[in-house]
Amino acid sequence: MAEKKKKTEKPKKNTTTAKKRNTASHETPVSEKKKKTEKPKKSTGTASKRNTTSHKTKDSVFVNLFEDKENVLQLYQELHPEDTSVTIEDINIETLKTILINEVYNDLGFVVGKGVNARFIILVEAQSAWNPNMTLRILIYLVNTIRDFIDASEQDVHSDSLVSLPQIELYVLYSGDRKNVPDEISFSEDYFKGNSPVDVRVKILHQPGTTIYGQYIGFCKVYNEQRKLYGNDKKCAEETIRICIEKGYLVEFLKKHKKEVITMLDDLFNEKMQREKYNAARDKKVREEGRAEGKTEGMISTLASLVKDGILSITDAANRANMNVDEFKVQSGLN
């Protein structure tokens, strides 16, 4: 039976693209009956970490909202109202599931059109706090998305023909409290004061409004306000949903997914609290290590002075510093 399966089973395609990578080991063969009825699990590679607490922020309202192609289509039509011929079949969600740099993944990526005739690659990131490394992160996402696109469109960067790429657009939906939010940020400006042969320019969308992205930003701002009032209480999520429905923010989505949204907001709050505690503990450790290092340096300096004045031998000074003579010479500058 095992031999029969071996002959009829189609080999899995091996690919190194970020989105399609699967590092899981081969599974033990199952019965034919189970094999026919069981739905294949979607490969996520290292992105299985989405299910851990430290990655709850990404599994948020934004990700769930734009898993729906209808919402992605609406987003594209609002960004490009001049494209009156686009249909749901033109929208291909290409959000990265995993990439090898720090095992990160982006919020939303989609391609408009298919293959070499695709019109746009659009990446969108949602940020509730201003991140100075946003352009670098988006550059990483973009490189991997383009690599996936070239593979999916069966093109070859080593061929004699010029690879066909769609127009690229990059966005951040910012819902934080920063004042004087720029309309655009630049990788070259952020890291090299504009003097770099490499650049990506990212548009910042930050105003609440009637568009689907404006409604999402409005939703986030309402949530931030309610969190200040209620903290990690179920009332925070309930009031956020109630107020947003009154204001017309994501009404259908919130009505349909009320329970899930309450759970997501609770997870999001808990993650922020854990991150704040971690940062506070880390800062405390750094301060303590700094004080300890300062005391050690002061002691070595004092012992070195005693050696120079002939009060202590260098061997005695090294012993008091819990060092051997060679280490003490290096640390004290007496070598």
C-alpha positions in Angstrom: 0.0 0.0 0.0 2.8 2.4 0.9 4.5 1.6 -2.4 1.3 2.4 -4.3 1.0 5.7 -2.6 4.6 6.6 -3.3 3.9 6.2 -7.1 0.7 8.1 -7.2 1.5 10.9 -4.9 2.4 14.2 -6.6 5.7 15.7 -5.5 5.4 19.0 -3.6 6.7 22.0 -5.3 9.9 23.3 -3.8 10.1 27.1 -3.6 12.3 29.5 -1.7 9.9 32.5 -1.9 9.0 34.1 1.3 5.3 33.6 1.1 5.4 29.9 0.0 8.1 28.6 2.2 7.2 25.6 4.3 9.8 24.3 6.8 7.6 21.6 8.2 8.9 18.0 8.1 7.2 15.3 5.9 4.2 13.9 7.7 3.5 10.2 8.1 1.2 8.8 5.4 -2.4 8.6 6.3 -5.2 6.3 5.1 -6.6 6.9 1.6 -10.0 7.7 3.1 -8.7 10.4 5.4 -6.4 11.7 2.6 -9.4 12.3 0.4 -11.6 14.0 2.9 -9.1 16.0 5.0 -8.6 19.6 3.9 -5.0 20.5 3.5 -3.6 22.9 6.1 -2.3 26.2 4.8 1.4 26.4 5.0 2.7 29.4 7.1 6.3 28.5 7.8 7.7 30.5 10.7 4.6 32.6 10.6 2.9 30.0 12.9 4.1 32.4 15.5 1.1 34.5 14.7 -0.7 32.3 17.3 1.6 33.3 20.1 0.8 36.2 22.5 3.8 38.2 21.3 2.2 38.5 17.8 -1.3 39.3 18.8 -1.1 42.9 17.5 -0.8 41.7 13.9 -3.8 39.4 14.3 -5.9 42.5 14.9 -9.0 44.2 13.5 -6.9 45.5 10.5 -5.7 42.0 9.4 -9.2 40.5 9.8 -10.8 43.4 8.0 -8.6 43.1 5.0 -8.6 39.4 4.8 -11.9 40.0 2.9 -11.2 40.7 -0.8 -14.3 42.9 -1.0 -12.8 45.2 1.6 -9.4 45.2 -0.3 -11.3 46.0 -3.5 -13.0 48.9 -1.8 -9.6 50.2 -0.5 -8.1 50.1 -3.9 -11.1 51.8 -5.5 -10.8 54.6 -2.9 -7.0 55.0 -3.6 -7.7 54.8 -7.4 -11.1 56.0 -8.3 -10.0 56.5 -11.9 -9.8 52.7 -12.3 -13.5 52.0 -13.1 -12.8 48.6 -14.7 -11.3 46.8 -11.7 -13.2 43.8 -10.4 -12.9 41.4 -7.4 -11.1 38.9 -9.7 -8.3 41.5 -10.2 -7.5 41.6 -6.5 -4.9 39.1 -5.3 -3.9 39.3 -1.7 -0.2 38.7 -1.3 0.5 39.5 2.3 3.8 38.0 3.4 3.4 35.0 5.7 7.0 34.9 6.7 10.4 36.3 5.7 13.7 35.3 7.1 14.7 38.7 8.5 13.6 38.6 12.2 10.7 36.4 11.2 8.5 39.4 10.5 5.5 39.7 8.2 3.6 42.7 6.9 0.0 43.8 7.5 -1.4 43.9 3.9 0.0 43.4 0.5 -2.0 42.9 -2.7 -1.5 42.8 -6.4 -4.0 44.3 -8.9 -4.1 42.2 -12.0 -2.3 39.0 -12.7 1.1 37.9 -14.1 3.0 40.2 -16.3 -0.2 42.3 -16.9 -0.6 43.2 -13.2 -1.1 46.9 -12.7 -0.1 47.6 -9.1 1.7 46.1 -6.1 0.3 47.9 -3.0 1.6 47.4 0.5 -0.2 48.9 3.5 0.9 49.0 7.2 -1.2 49.9 10.2 0.6 51.8 13.0 -0.9 53.0 16.3 2.5 54.3 17.4 5.1 56.2 15.3 7.9 53.9 14.3 11.1 55.6 13.0 12.1 52.4 11.2 8.9 52.1 9.1 10.6 52.9 5.8 13.2 50.2 6.4 10.6 47.6 7.3 8.6 48.4 4.2 11.7 48.2 2.1 12.2 44.6 3.4 8.6 43.7 2.8 8.7 45.2 -0.7 11.8 43.3 -1.7 10.2 40.0 -0.6 6.9 40.8 -2.3 8.6 41.6 -5.6 10.6 38.3 -5.4 7.3 36.5 -4.8 5.7 38.3 -7.7 8.5 37.4 -10.1 8.3 33.8 -9.1 4.5 33.7 -9.4 4.6 35.4 -12.8 7.2 32.9 -14.0 9.8 35.5 -14.9 13.5 35.2 -14.5 15.8 38.1 -13.4 18.7 36.3 -15.2 17.0 36.2 -18.5 17.9 38.4 -21.5 14.4 40.1 -21.3 13.5 42.9 -18.9 11.3 41.7 -16.1 7.9 43.2 -16.1 6.9 44.9 -12.8 3.7 46.6 -11.8 3.5 50.1 -10.4 4.4 50.1 -6.7 2.5 52.1 -4.0 3.3 52.1 -0.3 1.1 53.3 2.5 1.0 53.6 6.3 -2.3 54.0 8.1 -1.3 56.0 11.2 -3.8 56.2 14.1 -1.5 57.6 16.9 -1.4 60.9 18.7 1.7 62.4 17.0 1.2 66.0 15.9 2.5 67.3 12.6 2.3 63.9 10.8 4.1 64.1 7.5 2.3 63.2 4.3 5.2 61.1 3.1 8.3 59.5 4.6 11.5 58.4 2.7 14.0 55.7 3.4 16.8 57.8 1.9 15.8 60.8 4.0 15.4 58.8 7.2 18.7 57.0 7.1 21.1 58.9 4.8 19.8 62.5 4.8 18.6 62.0 1.2 22.1 60.9 0.0 21.4 57.3 -1.0 21.1 55.4 -4.3 18.2 53.4 -2.7 14.9 54.9 -1.7 11.3 54.0 -1.0 8.7 56.7 -0.4 5.7 55.9 1.8 2.5 57.8 1.9 1.0 58.4 5.4 -2.8 58.3 5.7 -3.9 59.5 9.2 -7.3 61.3 9.0 -10.5 59.6 10.1 -13.2 59.7 7.4 -15.7 57.8 5.3 -13.3 55.7 3.3 -12.6 52.2 4.6 -9.1 53.3 5.7 -10.5 56.4 7.2 -13.0 54.4 9.1 -10.3 52.1 10.4 -8.3 55.1 11.6 -11.4 56.5 13.3 -12.0 53.1 15.0 -8.4 53.1 16.4 -8.7 56.6 17.7 -12.0 55.8 19.4 -10.4 52.7 21.0 -7.4 54.7 22.2 -9.8 57.2 23.9 -11.9 54.4 25.6 -8.8 52.6 26.7 -7.8 55.7 28.7 -11.2 55.7 30.4 -11.7 51.9 31.0 -8.3 50.3 30.7 -8.3 46.5 30.3 -12.1 46.2 31.0 -14.6 44.7 28.7 -16.4 48.0 28.9 -13.6 49.5 26.8 -14.2 47.1 23.9 -18.0 47.4 24.2 -17.9 51.2 24.2 -15.5 51.3 21.3 -17.9 49.2 19.2 -20.9 51.2 20.3 -19.3 54.6 19.5 -17.9 53.5 16.2 -21.3 52.2 15.0 -22.8 55.5 16.0 -20.1 57.4 14.1 -20.4 55.1 11.0 -17.0 53.4 11.4 -16.8 49.9 10.1 -20.5 49.3 11.0 -21.1 46.0 9.1 -17.8 44.5 10.2 -18.3 45.4 13.8 -21.9 44.1 13.9 -20.9 40.8 12.2 -17.7 40.2 14.3 -18.6 41.8 17.6 -17.4 38.9 19.8 -14.2 38.5 17.8 -13.4 42.2 18.0 -13.9 42.2 21.8 -11.4 39.3 22.1 -8.9 41.0 19.7 -9.0 44.3 21.6 -8.5 42.5 24.9 -5.5 40.6 23.5 -4.1 43.8 22.1 -4.4 45.6 25.4 -2.7 42.6 27.3 0.1 42.6 24.8 0.7 46.3 25.3 0.8 45.8 29.0 3.2 43.0 28.7 5.5 45.0 26.4 5.4 47.9 28.8 6.4 45.7 31.7 9.2 44.1 29.7 10.5 47.5 28.6 10.4 48.7 32.2 12.3 45.6 33.5 14.8 45.9 30.7 15.4 49.6 31.5 15.8 48.8 35.2 18.4 46.1 34.4 20.3 48.5 32.2 20.4 51.1 34.9 21.5 48.6 37.5 24.2 47.3 35.2 25.3 50.8 34.5 25.6 51.6 38.2 27.5 48.4 38.9 29.9 49.1 36.0 30.4 52.6 37.3 31.3 51.3 40.8 33.7 48.8 39.3 35.4 51.5 37.2 35.7 53.8 40.3 37.2 51.0 42.4 39.8 50.2 39.7 40.7 53.9 39.3 41.2 54.1 43.1 43.3 51.0 43.2 45.4 52.2 40.3 46.1 55.5 42.1 47.2 53.5 45.2 49.6 51.5 43.0 51.0 54.7 41.4 51.6 56.2 44.9 53.4 53.1 46.0 50.8 52.2 48.7 49.8 49.0 47.1 51.6 46.5 44.9 50.0 45.8 41.5 49.4 42.2 42.7 47.5 43.3 45.8 45.4 45.8 43.7 44.6 43.1 41.2 43.5 40.7 44.0 41.2 43.4 45.5 39.6 43.9 42.1 39.1 40.1 41.7 41.3 40.1 38.6 44.6 38.6 37.6 47.5 41.0 37.2 47.2 41.2 33.4 43.5 42.0 33.5 44.1 44.7 36.1 46.8 46.3 34.0 44.5 46.5 31.0 41.5 47.8 32.9 43.4 50.3 34.9 45.7 51.5 32.1 48.8 50.5 33.9 50.1 48.2 31.2 
